Amino acid sequence: MIRVLIADDQPLVRRGLALILAPDPAFEVVGEAEDGARAVALAHELRPDVVVMDIRMPVLDGVQATEELARTLPESRVLALSTFDMDEYVVAALRAGAYGFLPKDISPEELIAAVHTVHTGEAAVAPRLLTRLISTYVRASARPRPAVTAPAGLTPRELEIWQLLATGFDNAEIAGDLEISVSTVKNHITGIFTKLGVRDRAQAVIAAYESGLVAAGHAGG
């Protein structure tokens, strides 16, 4: 059973999320929090597997709460929620340690699938949604594009795969584009994550934008 904590400053949203998850025997909703500070406190008390976290909340916002949980309680994985797809706070939440992001207008089936995905330690963010989000954020920030600073140790093939990953290609599309097997792509991506010092696909995409490997507006889809 996956133990879930729900954090949102709107009582109706909290109740709605709980009503979606509670009937499923795979889930146990162990608590609800009305702000980020309460979410952190309840997470330490209840030790949920997944925290469904609104990123815009009072007292302590979802980004700060996510950062705190990633640092002090990494076994409680955060799935961030936002009212808007294109929200710079989402990028900040992913950078802070969230395992995924969903807009609040998703279907119940998508929420259930995302909680399962985050529980396994995978990133619950569609590749093209992630790249559009980050591309919009980077472009809006009006920061100068940095020079490409590829981490030492990345092979030319790994650099190529990292760039394709960051522009929205999934593993099958990368394999097709490079004419290699999907299992080979997965092996390369594991090596890329290790060399970049990132945990998942979401953080690898952010790193690609921040390194200058991918320019804003070059996302796929």
N, C-alpha and C positions, 0 to 999 in steps of 0.2 A: 504494500500500500504506500502511495506517495503522499507524504504529509505536506500540506500547502498552507502558507500564510498569505492573506490578502491585505494589501496596503493601498488605501485610496482615501482621499479626504471627503469624498461624496458617499454618504451612507447607501444611497440607492445603487450606486455602482458596485460597492462592496457586496451588497446583498445579491445583486444580479450575478456577479462572478461566482459567488458561493453557490447559488442555485443551479448554475451550469455544472459546477464540478462535483458538488456533494452527492447527487444521485448515482454517480459512476463509482462502482465498488473499488476501482483502482485508486481513488483519491480519498483523503481525509482532510477536510478543512479544519485546521487546528486553532485558527485565530484570525482576527481582523484588527487592523490598525488604521487610525485616522490621520496619521502623519508619519514622517520619516523617523523621528526620534522614537516614537512608540513602536514602529516596525522593527527597529534595531533591538529595542529592549525585549519585545515579544519573541523575536528570533532567537535571542540568547536563552530565553526562558523555555521556549517550546521546541527548539531545534527542528524546524521544518526542513524538508528536502528542497522545496522550491518556494521562493517568495515572489508573488505576483505584485509588482511594485509600480504604482503610478509615479511618473518622474516629476510631476509638478504638484508639490504638497507643501503645507505650511510647517513651521517650526524647524524641520530639517527636510530639505527637498529629497526627491528620490535619487538624484545623482550622489549627493553626499551620503545618503543612507546605503546606497549600493557600494560605494567606496569603503565605508566602514565595515560592512558585512564581508566584502571580499578580503579585507585585511584581517578581520578578527574571527570570522565564522565562514570560511570558504566552502564548507560542506553544504551550506544553505545557498543554493544557486538562485540568482535573481533573473526573473523574466520581466523586463520593463514594459510599461504601457504608456501610450501617449494619445492624446486626442487627435493629433495631427501627424501625418506621415513624415512631413519634412520639418523636423524640429531639431534645432542644434543641441537641445538637451539630450536627445537620443544618442547622438554621437558621444557626448560626454558620459552618458551612462554606460555605453559599451566600452569606452576607454577605461571607465572606473571599475569594470569587472562584470557587468551584466552579461548573461549568457544568451540573451535574445531580446528582440523588440517586436512588439505587436501594436498596431493601431487599435483604438478602442472599438472600432466598428467591425471587427472581425466576427466571423460566425462562431457559434459554440463549438463546432467541430474543429475549427482552426485553433481555438484556445486549448482544447483538450490535447490536440496533437502537439502543440508547442510546449505544454507543460511536460508531456512525456519526453519530448526531445531534450529539453533543458535538464530533466532529471538524469538522462543518460550522459550528460556532459557535453553534448553537441550544441552548436549555435543555432538557435531558432530564428533565423533571419533569412528571408529569401535573398539570394545573391543580388538580383537586379534591384530589389527594393533597397538593399543596403548600399549599393553603389550610387543609386540615385540620391539617396539621403545624404551620403557623405559628400557627393559632388556638389549638391545644392548648398550644403553647409560651408564647404571650402570656398566656393565661389562667392557666397554672401559675405564671408568674413573679410574679403578683399585683402588677404595677406599675400605678399609676394611668394611666388612659387620657389621653394628651395631647390638648390642643386641636388641632383640625384646622389644619395649617399647609401649605396647598397652595402649591407653588412658584410664584413669580411667573411669569407668561407662559402658564400653562395656560389654555386656553379652556374655557368651560362644557362643550362637547362632549367635550374631552379629559378633563376631570375626571370626566365621566359614564362614559366608556369605561374610565378607570383604575379606577374603583370597581367596575365590572362584571368587569373582568379580575381584580381582587383578591378578588372573591367567588366565583371559580371558573369563570366563563364562558369558553369558548374563543372563537376569532374568529367562527366561524359563529353561535354563540349570541348574541354581542354584536350581530352584523349583524342577526339576526332580531329581537332585542329592540328595536333602535333603527330598524329598517326602512331600513337602508342596506346597501351592498354589502360583501362581505368584503374586497375590495381597498381600499375606503375605510377600513375598520377597521384594516387593516394599515398604511396611511399614517398614520393618527392615532396608532397605537401606536409607530411609529418616532419621531414627533414627541414623544410622551410620554417615551420612553426618553431622548431627547436633553435635554429640559427637566428631567427628574428627575436626570440624570447617572448613570443606571443602564445596565447592559450588556444585560440580558435580562429575560424575564418573571419569573423567580424573584426577582431583586432589586427589580423593580417592585412585586411583592406584599409583600415585606418593607417597602419604603418606605411602602406604603399603611397597614400596621399601625402602623408607627412614627410616621407623621404624624397618626394618629388618624382617617384617612379611613374605615377599616373597623375595627369593634370585634371583639374576640375572640368567637368563637361565631357570627359572621354569615357564615361561609364557606358556599359553595354545596355541593351534593351531600349 
